[in-house]
Structures are given as structure tokens and as C-alpha cells.
Amino acid sequence: MIEIDRRMVIDRPQKEVYDYVANLDNLAQYIGPIRQVHRLSTPTLKAGTRLTIDAHFLGIGFSQRAECTEHLRPRTFVARSVGGRFFFEAGFELHTRDGATVLEGWGRANAPRLFGFAENILGFLVERQIDGDLRKLKEFLEGEQ
């Protein structure tokens, strides 16, 4: 099991950060492996919405079905896999501190059918990818000022 927890301060109001991060159209802009999000089961994103994510990571392209399990604007977002080639559950909580937004993100993943015995190496590569994605998110949002 790969477990990742990250905290980052973004110098933008909490509502703006939430609206950007929880907008499915933006995911491919700051999460490197995601190519496209499509096939929503509801007209708007809410708890219970199912979707399909097309991704490409470590030379492997795949589609992953997922479900939004919490969507509490402007604070909490959580999603989990409901089929596909690997298990994941990930989310974030936002808090305001000194006029900036603190993003506390976490993720749990397991991909035995994709990577088998290489989970330690995979964990390192996933962490590196997430750290880069968070830097890109911070630079984008703070650059919008």
C-alpha cells in the first residue's frame, strides 16, 4: 500500500482554491498523469457522482473508474476507485490561516496488477509525481493574482 500525506500553503482565498482544485476540467492541468475526465453519472459533481479518468503513468495508459465520496465546498473533497486497474482513495481538506489557504492532501493506493513487486519503487515515483503536481498547482494559483 502506498500512503502519501502532504501539506501546502497557497496564497489565495480558500474558496478560490477549492473551486479550482475540485473542478474536474482542471485536473489534467495540474495532475500530470491525468489526460481527461469524462462520463459523469450526474450533471454536476457531488457525493455519489461516478466518473471515468483516462490516465498515463510510467508508460502505461489506462482508464480508471472513480466515485466522489465527499464534496463539501469549500473545505473537503474525497474520491475513491470503484473499478479499474488499481485501488485508490484520495482527498484534501482546506483551511484558512493568516489569509492564505492550507491544503492538506492525502492518498492511499495499491496497484498489484499493474506493478506487482515494484511497490517501493512505485511509491517513490508517485511521491515525486505528487510533489511536482502540487508545486505546479501552487505556482498556477499564486500566479493568477
C-alpha positions as CSV (number, residue, x, y, z in Angstrom):
1,M,0.0,0.0,0.0
2,I,1.3,3.4,-0.9
3,E,0.4,6.2,1.5
4,I,1.1,9.8,0.9
5,D,0.2,12.9,3.1
6,R,1.1,16.4,2.0
7,R,0.5,19.9,3.4
8,M,1.0,23.1,1.3
9,V,0.2,26.8,1.8
10,I,-1.3,28.6,-1.1
11,D,-1.6,32.4,-1.0
12,R,-5.1,32.5,-2.3
13,P,-8.6,32.6,-0.6
14,Q,-9.9,29.2,0.4
15,K,-13.0,29.3,-1.9
16,E,-10.8,30.1,-5.0
17,V,-8.5,27.2,-4.2
18,Y,-11.4,24.8,-3.7
19,D,-13.2,25.9,-6.8
20,Y,-10.1,25.3,-8.9
21,V,-9.0,22.1,-7.3
22,A,-12.5,20.5,-7.3
23,N,-13.3,21.4,-10.9
24,L,-12.8,18.2,-12.9
25,D,-12.0,20.2,-16.0
26,N,-8.8,21.5,-14.3
27,L,-7.4,18.1,-13.1
28,A,-5.5,17.4,-16.3
29,Q,-3.8,20.9,-16.0
30,Y,-2.1,20.1,-12.7
31,I,-2.1,16.4,-12.2
32,G,0.4,15.0,-14.6
33,P,-0.9,11.5,-15.3
34,I,-4.5,12.6,-15.9
35,R,-5.3,13.1,-19.6
36,Q,-9.1,13.5,-19.4
37,V,-12.0,13.2,-17.0
38,H,-15.3,12.2,-18.6
39,R,-18.5,10.2,-18.3
40,L,-20.0,11.8,-15.2
41,S,-23.0,9.9,-13.8
42,T,-24.7,13.2,-12.6
43,P,-25.0,16.6,-14.3
44,T,-22.8,18.2,-11.6
45,L,-20.2,16.9,-9.2
46,K,-21.5,15.8,-5.8
47,A,-21.0,12.9,-3.4
48,G,-22.0,9.8,-5.3
49,T,-21.0,11.0,-8.7
50,R,-19.2,8.4,-10.7
51,L,-16.7,9.2,-13.4
52,T,-14.0,7.8,-15.6
53,I,-10.5,9.1,-15.7
54,D,-8.1,8.5,-18.6
55,A,-4.5,8.5,-17.3
56,H,-1.0,7.7,-18.4
57,F,1.7,6.8,-15.8
58,L,5.1,5.1,-16.2
59,G,4.4,4.3,-19.8
60,I,1.0,2.7,-19.1
61,G,-2.2,4.2,-20.3
62,F,-5.4,3.2,-18.6
63,S,-8.9,4.2,-17.7
64,Q,-9.9,4.3,-14.0
65,R,-13.5,4.5,-12.7
66,A,-13.9,6.5,-9.6
67,E,-16.6,8.0,-7.3
68,C,-16.7,11.2,-5.4
69,T,-17.5,10.3,-1.8
70,E,-17.3,13.7,-0.2
71,H,-17.8,17.2,-1.7
72,L,-18.2,19.8,1.0
73,R,-17.4,23.1,-0.6
74,P,-15.2,25.0,0.2
75,R,-13.4,22.6,2.5
76,T,-13.4,18.8,1.7
77,F,-13.1,16.6,-1.4
78,V,-12.6,12.8,-1.4
79,A,-12.8,10.3,-4.2
80,R,-12.1,6.6,-4.4
81,S,-11.8,4.0,-7.1
82,V,-14.7,1.8,-7.9
83,G,-13.1,-0.4,-10.6
84,G,-10.2,-0.4,-12.9
85,R,-6.6,-1.5,-12.6
86,F,-5.8,-0.2,-9.1
87,F,-7.3,0.8,-5.8
88,F,-7.1,4.4,-4.6
89,E,-8.7,6.8,-2.1
90,A,-7.6,10.4,-2.0
91,G,-8.7,13.7,-0.9
92,F,-8.0,17.1,0.6
93,E,-9.1,19.5,3.3
94,L,-8.7,23.2,3.1
95,H,-8.3,25.6,6.0
96,T,-7.6,29.3,6.1
97,R,-4.6,30.6,8.1
98,D,-3.3,34.1,8.1
99,G,-5.2,34.9,4.9
100,A,-3.8,32.0,3.0
101,T,-5.2,28.6,2.3
102,V,-3.6,25.4,3.8
103,L,-4.2,22.4,1.6
104,E,-3.9,19.1,3.5
105,G,-3.9,16.3,0.9
106,W,-3.7,12.6,1.3
107,G,-3.8,9.5,-0.8
108,R,-3.8,5.7,-0.4
109,A,-3.2,3.4,-3.4
110,N,-2.5,-0.1,-4.3
111,A,-1.8,-1.5,-7.8
112,P,-0.7,-5.1,-7.5
113,R,-2.0,-6.0,-11.0
114,L,-0.1,-3.1,-12.6
115,F,3.2,-3.1,-10.8
116,G,3.4,-6.2,-8.5
117,F,6.6,-6.5,-6.6
118,A,7.8,-2.9,-7.5
119,E,5.6,-1.1,-5.0
120,N,8.5,0.5,-3.1
121,I,9.9,2.0,-6.3
122,L,6.4,2.9,-7.4
123,G,5.8,4.7,-4.1
124,F,8.9,6.8,-4.7
125,L,7.8,7.7,-8.2
126,V,4.2,8.5,-7.1
127,E,5.5,10.8,-4.3
128,R,7.8,12.6,-6.8
129,Q,4.9,13.0,-9.2
130,I,2.6,14.3,-6.5
131,D,5.2,16.8,-5.2
132,G,5.6,18.1,-8.7
133,D,1.9,18.3,-9.3
134,L,1.4,20.3,-6.0
135,R,4.3,22.7,-7.0
136,K,2.6,23.2,-10.4
137,L,-0.8,23.9,-8.7
138,K,0.7,26.4,-6.2
139,E,2.6,28.2,-9.0
140,F,-0.5,28.4,-11.2
141,L,-2.9,29.6,-8.4
142,E,-0.4,32.1,-6.9
143,G,0.5,33.3,-10.4
144,E,-3.2,34.2,-11.0
145,Q,-3.1,37.1,-8.6
